[in-house]
């Protein structure tokens, strides 16, 4: 089974705004290709201490949904977060749905991540 692939494109100005202050809560405008179609999105870094890691997590908002793309930098297995949410579902505790995916930012492969739909 192939993982979904998402491509995020930022203008140089928006990229500069995003990367100039990793602790900013401000969203930048961008586009993301989902299912081969570009969608306008708002994007920002997310997380507490993890914003300082080389691999960043993102919060992405579309007109109708919020997505969290977790870098899982501290988890080499890339499974703990997704397994915990599946466990919560199995015991009937509300939890976001998860799916591993491949993420690109301006053509650069960011790697595998766990996407959470909110």
Buried (B, 14 or more C-beta within 10 A) or exposed (E): EEEEBBBBBBEEEBBEBBEEEEEBEEBBEBBBBBEEEEBEBBBBBBBEEBBEEEBBBBBBBEEEEEBBBBBBBEEEEBEEBBEEBEEEBEEEEEBBEBEBBBBBBEEEEBEBBBBBEE
